[in-house]
Amino acid sequence: MANWKQLEVHTEDQTPQKWSVSLSEDMFKRFFALGSPVVHRSFGDGSLFSPLLFGKYFDPSDAFPLWEFESDVLLSNLRSSGKTNIDWFQTDDAYVLKADLSGLENNTVQFFVEHGKIMEISGQWKPKRDQSKTKDWRSGNWWEYGYVRRLELPGDADWKDTEAYVRNDLFLEVRIPKSSLDSDTPPAPGKGILAKISDHL
């Protein structure tokens, strides 16, 4: 077994007005047209964080009900042209998401679960000039500093036992067990979710 690094997946985020600024389609087009190579890698065709991943424009800071759709349907065009290495599906006992993160700089992926209903995958690739605690990069024009994908969790997802793996900073896999009992009760202090990051699966 390889060396494992464990990170807490945050369940309480006090960041004021996080993701409150929407990324409109017109704004994205202008930003992307003038963007640097890292912008194109973060938000380009086939990226987990692209607003155009699902065939039409969808702000990645809005929660998307991913597991209500078949990946073969939403990603058919991208897969036929070899432009994406993303997949999601469900088994008898879990919901699974797999994504290629190659090309992203400073791959410090973070996980948040909001009220047991929304899973958030985000990362910052450009530091803000103003790093004051009152101005988190996620509270303003977040797309200028990082990326995000927010996903609605299915009603039977056992979010407290979510596990996430990253291999060589390049490949992400998230596994959310299914539960027959829904629970909105947050975990006790010190017993939060762990995201396991590994150099190989």
Backbone as a chain_set.jsonl record, in Angstrom:
{"seq": "MANWKQLEVHTEDQTPQKWSVSLSEDMFKRFFALGSPVVHRSFGDGSLFSPLLFGKYFDPSDAFPLWEFESDVLLSNLRSSGKTNIDWFQTDDAYVLKADLSGLENNTVQFFVEHGKIMEISGQWKPKRDQSKTKDWRSGNWWEYGYVRRLELPGDADWKDTEAYVRNDLFLEVRIPKSSLDSDTPPAPGKGILAKISDHL", "coords": {"N": [[0.854, -1.179, 0.0], [0.538, 2.203, -0.794], [1.956, 5.341, 0.414], [-0.313, 7.179, 2.345], [-2.201, 10.135, 2.466], [-4.243, 11.962, 4.529], [-7.007, 14.065, 4.404], [-9.193, 16.37, 5.924], [-12.558, 16.62, 5.021], [-14.346, 19.412, 4.76], [-17.181, 20.303, 6.668], [-18.381, 22.452, 7.696], [-18.372, 25.625, 6.657], [-17.43, 28.834, 7.057], [-17.073, 30.88, 5.32], [-17.859, 34.059, 4.176], [-20.455, 34.809, 1.904], [-19.701, 32.957, -0.045], [-19.192, 31.785, -3.327], [-21.127, 33.543, -4.223], [-21.078, 35.238, -6.361], [-22.132, 34.958, -9.557], [-21.108, 33.18, -12.483], [-21.667, 34.266, -15.5], [-22.711, 33.304, -18.835], [-21.883, 35.062, -20.894], [-19.905, 36.526, -19.554], [-18.105, 34.457, -19.023], [-17.317, 33.718, -21.631], [-15.907, 36.01, -22.471], [-13.881, 36.103, -20.537], [-12.615, 33.62, -20.928], [-11.725, 33.838, -23.575], [-9.678, 35.678, -23.361], [-8.01, 34.438, -21.669], [-5.276, 32.833, -19.87], [-2.981, 30.053, -20.544], [-3.372, 28.307, -18.315], [-5.936, 28.949, -17.541], [-7.346, 28.02, -19.753], [-6.822, 25.301, -19.51], [-8.054, 24.754, -17.08], [-10.772, 25.374, -17.483], [-11.44, 24.468, -19.976], [-12.579, 22.415, -22.817], [-13.902, 19.366, -21.745], [-12.929, 19.459, -19.14], [-13.518, 18.876, -15.659], [-14.359, 21.155, -14.425], [-15.351, 22.853, -16.292], [-17.754, 25.151, -17.56], [-19.17, 24.295, -19.729], [-19.301, 21.581, -19.742], [-21.482, 19.788, -19.683], [-22.769, 19.873, -22.111], [-24.369, 22.101, -22.536], [-24.418, 25.519, -21.405], [-23.589, 25.866, -17.97], [-23.278, 27.229, -14.893], [-20.544, 26.384, -12.961], [-20.461, 26.888, -10.241], [-22.979, 26.642, -9.34], [-25.102, 24.182, -7.931], [-25.204, 20.986, -9.367], [-27.3, 18.308, -10.361], [-25.785, 15.677, -10.618], [-25.862, 12.796, -10.553], [-28.353, 12.196, -11.472], [-28.306, 11.918, -14.114], [-27.099, 10.151, -17.006], [-23.734, 9.52, -17.678], [-22.865, 8.732, -20.186], [-24.697, 9.901, -21.866], [-24.662, 12.755, -21.39], [-21.981, 13.316, -21.9], [-21.442, 12.448, -24.43], [-20.671, 13.712, -26.887], [-18.186, 14.865, -26.234], [-16.738, 12.588, -25.539], [-16.718, 11.164, -27.919], [-14.985, 12.655, -29.398], [-12.71, 12.388, -27.981], [-12.146, 14.156, -25.867], [-12.478, 14.193, -23.126], [-11.901, 12.779, -19.884], [-13.714, 11.918, -17.923], [-16.032, 10.444, -15.696], [-19.047, 9.226, -14.279], [-21.084, 7.28, -12.12], [-23.361, 4.885, -10.653], [-23.261, 2.264, -8.272], [-24.493, -0.739, -6.698], [-24.061, -0.06, -4.094], [-22.902, 2.477, -3.887], [-22.171, 5.872, -4.99], [-20.22, 7.119, -7.61], [-17.562, 9.157, -8.788], [-15.276, 9.995, -11.302], [-12.397, 11.683, -12.44], [-10.119, 13.318, -14.617], [-7.462, 15.291, -13.67], [-5.256, 16.365, -14.813], [-3.075, 18.885, -16.025], [-3.96, 20.982, -14.503], [-2.671, 23.56, -12.494], [-0.852, 23.686, -9.392], [-2.229, 21.662, -7.849], [-4.254, 21.541, -5.523], [-6.684, 20.2, -4.389], [-9.769, 20.718, -2.783], [-12.345, 19.635, -0.543], [-15.732, 20.05, 0.262], [-18.695, 19.551, 2.134], [-21.916, 20.561, 2.15], [-24.329, 20.872, 4.507], [-24.936, 18.21, 4.2], [-25.968, 17.891, 1.682], [-24.864, 19.029, -0.623], [-21.988, 18.538, -2.517], [-18.795, 19.859, -2.834], [-16.135, 20.563, -4.952], [-13.119, 22.082, -5.183], [-10.449, 24.398, -6.009], [-7.565, 26.495, -5.743], [-5.674, 28.269, -8.051], [-4.35, 30.592, -8.465], [-2.957, 33.05, -6.48], [-4.607, 35.567, -4.528], [-4.059, 39.089, -4.644], [-4.775, 40.574, -2.456], [-4.748, 39.08, 0.429], [-6.287, 39.107, 2.684], [-8.183, 38.016, 5.502], [-10.828, 38.642, 5.359], [-11.511, 38.671, 2.741], [-11.983, 36.244, 0.966], [-10.993, 34.225, -1.808], [-13.109, 32.935, -3.003], [-15.312, 34.483, -2.63], [-15.676, 36.542, -4.393], [-15.036, 37.342, -7.765], [-14.515, 34.438, -8.454], [-13.57, 32.768, -10.49], [-11.342, 33.955, -11.5], [-9.284, 33.185, -9.944], [-9.404, 30.514, -9.245], [-11.06, 27.302, -9.36], [-14.164, 25.463, -9.462], [-16.519, 22.869, -8.779], [-19.734, 22.167, -8.051], [-21.941, 19.827, -6.694], [-25.087, 18.241, -6.459], [-25.962, 16.04, -3.901], [-27.287, 12.748, -3.978], [-30.417, 11.73, -2.439], [-30.152, 9.413, -0.9], [-27.515, 9.267, -0.264], [-24.773, 8.459, 1.754], [-23.268, 10.685, 3.095], [-21.497, 11.177, 5.174], [-19.568, 9.258, 5.116], [-18.038, 9.704, 2.895], [-15.431, 9.204, 0.55], [-12.42, 10.272, -0.984], [-10.015, 10.121, -3.571], [-6.817, 10.924, -4.849], [-4.625, 10.375, -7.436], [-1.274, 10.683, -7.963], [-1.569, 13.444, -8.18], [-3.118, 13.758, -10.416], [-5.368, 12.258, -11.083], [-8.665, 11.995, -10.068], [-10.838, 10.378, -7.819], [-13.981, 9.91, -6.458], [-15.968, 8.516, -3.954], [-19.114, 7.814, -2.731], [-20.871, 6.35, -0.314], [-24.012, 4.525, -0.369], [-26.965, 4.84, 1.593], [-29.574, 3.419, 3.495], [-30.882, 4.888, 5.271], [-31.669, 8.207, 5.641], [-29.897, 11.042, 6.792], [-29.633, 14.14, 8.367], [-28.016, 14.979, 10.287], [-25.152, 16.544, 11.447], [-21.704, 15.401, 11.647], [-20.113, 14.564, 14.785], [-17.857, 16.806, 16.57], [-14.492, 16.462, 15.552], [-14.945, 14.128, 14.236], [-15.231, 14.269, 11.527], [-15.686, 13.982, 7.904], [-13.317, 12.16, 5.997], [-11.07, 12.783, 3.404], [-9.281, 10.758, 1.41], [-6.129, 10.891, 0.115], [-4.149, 9.591, -2.322], [-1.122, 8.375, -3.781], [-1.14, 6.292, -5.525], [-3.71, 4.175, -6.749]], "CA": [[0.0, 0.0, 0.0], [1.34, 3.417, -0.912], [1.793, 6.305, 1.491], [-1.604, 7.846, 2.278], [-2.365, 11.416, 3.117], [-5.668, 12.133, 4.82], [-7.457, 15.446, 4.564], [-10.582, 16.494, 6.373], [-13.515, 17.26, 4.131], [-15.008, 20.359, 5.654], [-18.634, 20.272, 6.69], [-18.843, 23.774, 8.128], [-17.555, 26.646, 6.019], [-17.951, 30.133, 7.468], [-16.684, 31.902, 4.352], [-19.025, 34.88, 3.838], [-20.855, 34.994, 0.498], [-18.962, 32.047, -0.923], [-19.839, 31.5, -4.605], [-22.288, 34.421, -4.399], [-20.966, 35.906, -7.66], [-22.38, 33.977, -10.608], [-20.337, 33.283, -13.721], [-22.606, 34.227, -16.613], [-22.135, 32.776, -20.073], [-21.166, 36.143, -21.584], [-18.692, 36.8, -18.785], [-17.182, 33.345, -19.23], [-16.762, 33.794, -22.978], [-14.889, 37.072, -22.504], [-12.767, 35.685, -19.678], [-11.919, 32.488, -21.536], [-11.058, 34.303, -24.797], [-8.471, 36.427, -22.984], [-7.38, 33.694, -20.583], [-3.948, 32.236, -19.984], [-3.053, 28.598, -20.732], [-3.927, 27.607, -17.151], [-7.38, 29.167, -17.611], [-7.864, 27.107, -20.773], [-6.778, 23.929, -18.976], [-9.005, 24.621, -15.975], [-12.162, 25.537, -17.9], [-11.593, 24.066, -21.367], [-13.378, 21.24, -23.163], [-13.631, 18.113, -21.057], [-12.534, 19.635, -17.743], [-14.583, 18.741, -14.672], [-14.749, 22.487, -13.965], [-15.818, 23.636, -17.432], [-19.192, 25.438, -17.576], [-19.784, 23.671, -20.902], [-19.073, 20.144, -19.654], [-22.683, 18.979, -19.846], [-23.384, 20.076, -23.419], [-24.851, 23.472, -22.606], [-23.771, 26.31, -20.351], [-24.069, 25.696, -16.601], [-22.311, 27.802, -13.953], [-20.085, 25.296, -12.077], [-20.655, 27.213, -8.821], [-24.34, 26.202, -9.008], [-25.122, 22.736, -7.694], [-25.758, 20.214, -10.488], [-27.715, 16.963, -9.914], [-24.988, 14.847, -11.524], [-26.219, 11.373, -10.615], [-29.662, 12.02, -12.093], [-28.066, 11.793, -15.543], [-26.121, 9.158, -17.435], [-22.551, 10.169, -18.246], [-22.796, 8.407, -21.62], [-25.563, 10.832, -22.588], [-24.192, 14.135, -21.293], [-20.607, 13.466, -22.378], [-21.278, 11.685, -25.671], [-19.911, 14.465, -27.886], [-16.799, 15.003, -25.787], [-16.088, 11.282, -25.587], [-16.509, 10.763, -29.307], [-13.832, 13.396, -29.911], [-11.578, 12.128, -27.091], [-11.81, 15.387, -25.146], [-12.7, 14.147, -21.682], [-11.66, 11.547, -19.129], [-14.584, 12.046, -16.753], [-17.1, 9.46, -15.66], [-19.764, 9.055, -13.011], [-22.045, 6.179, -12.184], [-23.702, 4.359, -9.339], [-23.293, 0.823, -8.096], [-25.529, -1.107, -5.726], [-23.796, 0.471, -2.762], [-22.179, 3.742, -3.859], [-22.103, 6.8, -6.114], [-18.805, 7.26, -7.938], [-17.153, 10.171, -9.752], [-13.869, 9.911, -11.68], [-12.045, 12.817, -13.298], [-8.713, 13.598, -14.903], [-7.099, 16.643, -13.248], [-3.979, 16.752, -15.403], [-3.083, 20.206, -16.643], [-4.235, 22.01, -13.509], [-1.504, 23.925, -11.709], [-1.03, 23.735, -7.942], [-3.4, 20.806, -7.656], [-4.635, 21.406, -4.121], [-8.135, 20.036, -4.422], [-10.425, 20.747, -1.488], [-13.702, 19.086, -0.534], [-16.677, 20.535, 1.264], [-20.057, 19.03, 2.046], [-22.786, 21.551, 2.77], [-25.587, 20.386, 5.072], [-25.174, 16.858, 3.743], [-26.753, 17.915, 0.439], [-24.074, 19.493, -1.769], [-20.549, 18.27, -2.486], [-18.063, 20.912, -3.535], [-14.741, 20.276, -5.273], [-12.575, 23.366, -5.625], [-9.014, 24.59, -5.846], [-7.074, 27.824, -6.111], [-4.443, 28.191, -8.819], [-3.728, 31.919, -8.523], [-3.195, 33.748, -5.212], [-5.126, 36.932, -4.589], [-3.115, 40.104, -4.135], [-5.246, 40.883, -1.114], [-4.991, 37.793, 1.078], [-6.905, 39.35, 3.98], [-9.133, 36.977, 5.879], [-12.188, 39.056, 5.056], [-11.743, 38.593, 1.303], [-11.645, 34.938, 0.428], [-11.073, 34.235, -3.273], [-14.379, 32.372, -3.428], [-16.389, 35.43, -2.348], [-15.804, 37.507, -5.471], [-14.907, 36.727, -9.085], [-13.727, 33.259, -8.093], [-12.976, 32.153, -11.679], [-10.054, 34.593, -11.774], [-8.291, 32.656, -9.003], [-9.491, 29.072, -9.041], [-12.1, 26.547, -10.053], [-15.089, 24.777, -8.561], [-17.657, 22.107, -9.302], [-20.628, 21.845, -6.952], [-22.819, 18.742, -7.115], [-26.124, 17.809, -5.523], [-25.85, 14.653, -3.467], [-28.574, 12.023, -3.974], [-31.047, 11.671, -1.127], [-29.727, 8.25, -0.121], [-26.052, 9.267, -0.134], [-24.247, 8.468, 3.119], [-22.215, 11.683, 2.886], [-20.525, 11.187, 6.276], [-18.508, 8.29, 4.82], [-17.455, 10.007, 1.587], [-13.988, 9.043, 0.399], [-11.904, 10.791, -2.252], [-8.648, 9.704, -3.823], [-6.123, 11.558, -5.957], [-3.424, 9.627, -7.789], [-0.21, 11.467, -8.597], [-2.102, 14.784, -8.448], [-3.619, 13.773, -11.788], [-6.636, 11.559, -11.282], [-9.542, 12.095, -8.911], [-11.963, 9.451, -7.701], [-14.806, 10.155, -5.278], [-16.912, 7.428, -3.692], [-20.07, 8.188, -1.697], [-21.705, 5.173, -0.059], [-25.458, 4.67, -0.258], [-27.511, 4.474, 2.889], [-31.03, 3.264, 3.486], [-31.418, 5.862, 6.225], [-31.207, 9.572, 5.422], [-29.571, 11.737, 8.03], [-29.159, 15.508, 8.213], [-27.253, 15.305, 11.481], [-23.728, 16.674, 11.151], [-20.865, 14.568, 12.486], [-19.618, 15.171, 16.008], [-16.531, 17.408, 16.404], [-13.395, 15.509, 15.526], [-15.339, 12.917, 13.52], [-15.65, 14.7, 10.204], [-15.364, 13.125, 6.78], [-11.919, 12.189, 5.549], [-10.777, 12.536, 1.984], [-7.997, 10.074, 1.354], [-5.387, 11.224, -1.08], [-3.126, 8.571, -2.507], [-0.304, 8.501, -4.975], [-1.678, 5.34, -6.461], [-4.897, 3.43, -6.317]], "C": [[0.89, 1.229, 0.0], [1.144, 4.287, 0.319], [0.465, 7.042, 1.299], [-1.545, 9.169, 3.021], [-3.854, 11.582, 3.352], [-5.983, 13.609, 5.047], [-8.901, 15.457, 5.043], [-11.414, 17.164, 5.289], [-14.398, 18.133, 5.004], [-16.519, 20.251, 5.535], [-19.216, 21.585, 7.183], [-17.89, 24.8, 7.558], [-18.163, 28.001, 6.316], [-17.572, 31.252, 6.504], [-17.901, 32.734, 3.956], [-19.226, 34.98, 2.328], [-20.049, 34.14, -0.472], [-19.803, 31.693, -2.141], [-21.066, 32.371, -4.852], [-22.256, 35.164, -5.728], [-21.092, 34.847, -8.749], [-21.492, 34.251, -11.817], [-21.309, 33.136, -14.891], [-21.91, 33.719, -17.87], [-21.351, 33.843, -20.828], [-19.857, 36.469, -20.886], [-17.653, 35.701, -19.021], [-16.53, 33.414, -20.61], [-15.669, 34.845, -23.074], [-13.653, 36.661, -21.711], [-11.939, 34.589, -20.34], [-11.144, 32.92, -22.779], [-9.747, 35.004, -24.493], [-7.622, 35.668, -21.972], [-6.016, 33.134, -20.921], [-4.083, 30.734, -20.242], [-3.65, 27.856, -19.544], [-5.446, 27.786, -17.083], [-8.0, 28.194, -18.607], [-7.841, 25.658, -20.282], [-7.827, 23.724, -17.892], [-10.445, 24.576, -16.454], [-12.427, 25.072, -19.328], [-12.422, 22.815, -21.558], [-12.944, 20.017, -22.369], [-13.206, 18.242, -19.619], [-13.739, 19.467, -16.828], [-15.158, 20.101, -14.287], [-15.235, 23.396, -15.096], [-17.313, 23.905, -17.339], [-19.922, 24.76, -18.731], [-19.675, 22.146, -20.883], [-20.296, 19.323, -20.042], [-23.439, 19.259, -21.148], [-24.037, 21.417, -23.612], [-24.321, 24.206, -21.381], [-24.432, 26.077, -18.996], [-22.973, 26.19, -15.663], [-21.845, 26.716, -12.981], [-20.191, 25.613, -10.591], [-22.102, 26.955, -8.382], [-24.336, 24.68, -8.868], [-25.846, 22.015, -8.819], [-26.11, 18.806, -10.007], [-27.071, 15.87, -10.777], [-25.533, 13.437, -11.689], [-27.652, 11.132, -11.083], [-29.528, 11.791, -13.592], [-27.037, 10.701, -15.815], [-24.939, 9.871, -18.075], [-22.433, 9.911, -19.745], [-23.624, 9.38, -22.457], [-24.98, 12.242, -22.585], [-22.816, 14.343, -21.902], [-20.375, 12.82, -23.742], [-20.427, 12.419, -26.702], [-18.44, 14.588, -27.505], [-16.058, 13.675, -25.876], [-15.8, 10.848, -27.019], [-15.316, 11.471, -29.928], [-12.605, 13.248, -29.01], [-11.176, 13.302, -26.234], [-12.061, 15.323, -23.647], [-12.377, 12.774, -21.116], [-12.43, 11.632, -17.814], [-15.668, 10.983, -16.845], [-17.783, 9.53, -14.306], [-20.809, 7.971, -13.205], [-22.425, 5.798, -10.764], [-23.693, 2.839, -9.381], [-24.409, 0.508, -7.104], [-25.313, -0.426, -4.385], [-23.087, 1.822, -2.74], [-22.424, 4.569, -5.124], [-20.632, 7.115, -6.355], [-18.619, 8.362, -8.975], [-15.671, 10.0, -10.017], [-13.555, 11.05, -12.638], [-10.539, 12.958, -13.419], [-8.434, 15.05, -14.544], [-5.808, 17.118, -13.891], [-4.115, 18.088, -16.11], [-3.385, 21.319, -15.672], [-2.977, 22.285, -12.694], [-1.864, 23.949, -10.225], [-2.27, 22.948, -7.533], [-3.682, 20.56, -6.175], [-6.159, 21.348, -4.051], [-8.682, 20.003, -3.001], [-11.856, 20.236, -1.626], [-14.509, 19.71, 0.594], [-17.994, 19.803, 1.054], [-20.944, 19.984, 2.835], [-24.098, 20.903, 3.205], [-25.948, 18.986, 4.591], [-25.879, 16.772, 2.405], [-25.946, 18.299, -0.79], [-22.602, 19.172, -1.539], [-19.846, 19.303, -3.361], [-16.607, 20.498, -3.716], [-14.15, 21.56, -5.826], [-11.068, 23.413, -5.404], [-8.601, 25.962, -6.334], [-5.754, 27.68, -6.847], [-3.717, 29.523, -8.926], [-3.999, 32.645, -7.218], [-3.761, 35.145, -5.438], [-4.063, 37.896, -4.081], [-3.469, 40.491, -2.709], [-5.625, 39.571, -0.437], [-5.618, 37.969, 2.464], [-7.984, 38.307, 4.244], [-10.565, 37.347, 5.515], [-12.503, 38.966, 3.569], [-11.233, 37.277, 0.764], [-11.835, 34.956, -1.086], [-12.41, 33.733, -3.798], [-15.547, 33.341, -3.286], [-16.587, 36.465, -3.445], [-15.815, 36.816, -6.818], [-13.981, 35.519, -8.983], [-12.99, 32.663, -9.282], [-11.632, 32.778, -12.054], [-8.932, 33.988, -10.937], [-8.322, 31.139, -8.857], [-10.66, 28.474, -9.79], [-12.982, 25.851, -9.034], [-16.057, 23.928, -9.383], [-18.479, 21.707, -8.091], [-21.692, 20.865, -7.461], [-23.851, 18.433, -6.036], [-25.909, 16.344, -5.17], [-27.225, 13.985, -3.527], [-29.11, 11.883, -2.551], [-30.588, 10.512, -0.273], [-28.205, 8.167, 0.022], [-25.655, 9.349, 1.336], [-23.018, 9.379, 3.142], [-21.153, 11.682, 3.978], [-19.378, 10.207, 6.045], [-17.916, 8.487, 3.423], [-15.945, 9.8, 1.615], [-13.576, 9.604, -0.96], [-10.439, 10.422, -2.361], [-8.074, 10.536, -4.97], [-4.84, 10.795, -6.207], [-2.461, 10.532, -8.531], [-0.647, 12.885, -8.957], [-2.767, 14.886, -9.815], [-5.018, 13.197, -11.938], [-7.43, 11.531, -9.985], [-10.613, 11.022, -8.949], [-12.676, 9.705, -6.38], [-15.813, 9.024, -5.153], [-17.793, 7.822, -2.507], [-20.982, 6.996, -1.456], [-23.195, 5.512, -0.043], [-25.903, 4.23, 1.131], [-29.016, 4.352, 2.764], [-31.693, 4.255, 4.422], [-30.828, 7.219, 5.91], [-30.927, 10.212, 6.772], [-29.054, 13.118, 7.713], [-28.312, 15.93, 9.402], [-25.777, 15.4, 11.157], [-22.899, 15.796, 12.068], [-20.393, 15.311, 13.719], [-18.243, 15.771, 15.769], [-15.432, 16.361, 16.468], [-13.712, 14.237, 14.779], [-15.854, 13.264, 12.124], [-15.256, 13.698, 9.14], [-13.884, 13.225, 6.477], [-11.861, 11.966, 4.056], [-9.4, 11.943, 1.932], [-7.325, 10.379, 0.036], [-4.207, 10.275, -1.195], [-2.353, 8.813, -3.771], [-0.566, 7.369, -5.95], [-2.762, 4.487, -5.852], [-4.654, 1.944, -6.505]], "O": [[1.887, 1.281, 0.721], [0.286, 4.016, 1.158], [0.162, 7.483, 0.19], [-0.913, 9.287, 4.071], [-4.648, 11.357, 2.439], [-5.293, 14.299, 5.798], [-9.721, 14.647, 4.61], [-10.998, 18.168, 4.71], [-15.11, 17.64, 5.879], [-17.063, 20.124, 4.438], [-20.424, 21.801, 7.094], [-16.72, 24.84, 7.937], [-19.278, 28.295, 5.885], [-17.728, 32.431, 6.823], [-18.88, 32.184, 3.452], [-18.278, 35.208, 1.577], [-19.755, 34.564, -1.589], [-20.977, 31.344, -2.016], [-21.954, 31.982, -5.611], [-23.285, 35.667, -6.18], [-20.258, 33.947, -8.851], [-21.171, 35.398, -12.129], [-21.724, 32.028, -15.231], [-20.682, 33.708, -17.956], [-20.271, 33.564, -21.347], [-18.828, 36.664, -21.532], [-16.468, 35.984, -19.197], [-15.327, 33.193, -20.741], [-14.626, 34.609, -23.683], [-12.523, 36.849, -22.16], [-10.709, 34.629, -20.315], [-10.039, 32.435, -23.021], [-8.806, 34.933, -25.283], [-6.628, 36.195, -21.474], [-5.649, 32.982, -22.086], [-5.187, 30.196, -20.167], [-4.365, 26.872, -19.734], [-6.16, 26.894, -16.627], [-9.052, 27.612, -18.342], [-8.738, 24.879, -20.602], [-8.421, 22.65, -17.791], [-11.259, 23.833, -15.906], [-13.531, 25.262, -19.84], [-12.91, 22.224, -20.595], [-11.762, 19.676, -22.329], [-13.123, 17.232, -18.92], [-14.85, 19.867, -17.176], [-16.312, 20.193, -13.869], [-15.499, 24.578, -14.874], [-18.08, 22.981, -17.065], [-21.148, 24.659, -18.719], [-19.929, 21.493, -21.895], [-20.161, 18.27, -20.666], [-24.616, 18.919, -21.269], [-24.244, 21.84, -24.749], [-23.834, 23.585, -20.437], [-25.657, 26.087, -18.876], [-21.873, 25.638, -15.639], [-22.666, 26.172, -12.242], [-20.031, 24.72, -9.758], [-22.416, 27.038, -7.194], [-23.642, 23.983, -9.608], [-26.962, 22.381, -9.185], [-25.308, 18.173, -9.32], [-27.75, 15.221, -11.573], [-25.656, 12.935, -12.806], [-28.117, 9.992, -11.092], [-30.515, 11.504, -14.269], [-26.214, 10.374, -14.96], [-25.129, 10.737, -18.929], [-21.957, 10.767, -20.49], [-23.296, 9.651, -23.612], [-24.819, 12.856, -23.64], [-22.511, 15.439, -22.375], [-19.229, 12.661, -24.162], [-19.555, 11.815, -27.326], [-17.556, 14.435, -28.348], [-14.884, 13.639, -26.245], [-14.767, 10.239, -27.298], [-14.704, 10.963, -30.867], [-11.583, 13.896, -29.236], [-10.001, 13.45, -25.898], [-11.869, 16.325, -22.958], [-12.554, 11.75, -21.776], [-11.867, 11.443, -16.736], [-16.156, 10.665, -17.93], [-17.151, 9.859, -13.302], [-21.34, 7.775, -14.298], [-21.876, 6.326, -9.796], [-24.063, 2.218, -10.378], [-25.177, 1.391, -6.721], [-26.26, -0.233, -3.622], [-22.7, 2.279, -1.664], [-22.821, 4.051, -6.167], [-19.883, 7.352, -5.408], [-19.405, 8.49, -9.914], [-14.883, 9.874, -9.079], [-14.34, 11.351, -13.537], [-9.791, 12.748, -12.463], [-9.097, 15.95, -15.058], [-5.31, 18.187, -13.538], [-5.145, 18.382, -16.718], [-3.105, 22.483, -15.96], [-2.298, 21.357, -12.257], [-3.01, 24.195, -9.849], [-3.216, 23.485, -6.958], [-3.379, 19.491, -5.646], [-6.821, 22.324, -3.699], [-8.125, 19.34, -2.126], [-12.49, 20.381, -2.672], [-14.031, 19.872, 1.717], [-18.36, 19.476, -0.075], [-20.748, 20.188, 4.033], [-24.879, 20.442, 2.372], [-27.121, 18.614, 4.574], [-26.343, 15.699, 2.02], [-26.316, 17.925, -1.903], [-22.042, 19.496, -0.492], [-20.265, 19.574, -4.486], [-15.931, 20.129, -2.755], [-14.63, 22.077, -6.835], [-10.497, 22.576, -4.704], [-9.222, 26.522, -7.238], [-4.821, 27.052, -6.345], [-2.591, 29.579, -9.421], [-5.162, 32.846, -6.867], [-3.431, 35.814, -6.417], [-3.27, 37.561, -3.201], [-2.596, 40.707, -1.868], [-6.693, 39.016, -0.697], [-5.499, 37.09, 3.318], [-8.61, 37.788, 3.32], [-11.419, 36.472, 5.377], [-13.652, 39.165, 3.174], [-10.157, 37.218, 0.167], [-12.736, 35.625, -1.591], [-12.803, 34.068, -4.915], [-16.647, 33.062, -3.763], [-17.577, 37.197, -3.425], [-16.515, 35.821, -7.004], [-12.815, 35.577, -9.375], [-11.903, 32.109, -9.118], [-10.872, 32.202, -12.832], [-7.757, 34.25, -11.194], [-7.351, 30.546, -8.388], [-11.182, 29.066, -10.734], [-12.592, 25.672, -7.88], [-16.364, 24.242, -10.533], [-17.995, 20.998, -7.209], [-22.267, 21.061, -8.532], [-23.527, 18.373, -4.85], [-25.699, 15.511, -6.051], [-28.225, 14.603, -3.16], [-28.35, 11.913, -1.583], [-30.624, 10.601, 0.954], [-27.67, 7.12, 0.386], [-26.143, 10.206, 2.072], [-21.882, 8.909, 3.2], [-20.031, 12.131, 3.748], [-18.336, 10.303, 6.693], [-17.363, 7.555, 2.84], [-15.27, 10.172, 2.575], [-14.281, 9.436, -1.955], [-9.712, 10.411, -1.368], [-8.769, 10.818, -5.946], [-4.05, 10.588, -5.286], [-2.783, 11.078, -9.587], [-0.153, 13.462, -9.927], [-2.961, 15.991, -10.323], [-5.769, 13.605, -12.824], [-6.934, 11.102, -8.944], [-11.225, 10.783, -9.99], [-12.054, 9.715, -5.317], [-16.436, 8.625, -6.137], [-17.295, 8.125, -1.422], [-21.793, 6.663, -2.32], [-23.584, 6.64, 0.257], [-25.292, 3.362, 1.754], [-29.652, 5.094, 2.016], [-32.909, 4.445, 4.383], [-29.606, 7.374, 5.909], [-31.621, 9.96, 7.758], [-28.149, 13.276, 6.894], [-27.933, 17.095, 9.52], [-25.196, 14.443, 10.645], [-23.345, 15.472, 13.169], [-20.282, 16.537, 13.711], [-17.521, 15.322, 14.879], [-15.442, 15.484, 17.332], [-12.864, 13.349, 14.682], [-16.782, 12.639, 11.612], [-14.588, 12.701, 9.417], [-13.272, 14.273, 6.685], [-12.518, 11.076, 3.516], [-8.438, 12.573, 2.372], [-7.892, 10.15, -1.032], [-3.38, 10.169, -0.289], [-2.87, 9.391, -4.726], [-0.226, 7.498, -7.126], [-2.755, 4.133, -4.673], [-5.528, 1.132, -6.203]]}, "num_chains": 1, "name": "protein.A"}
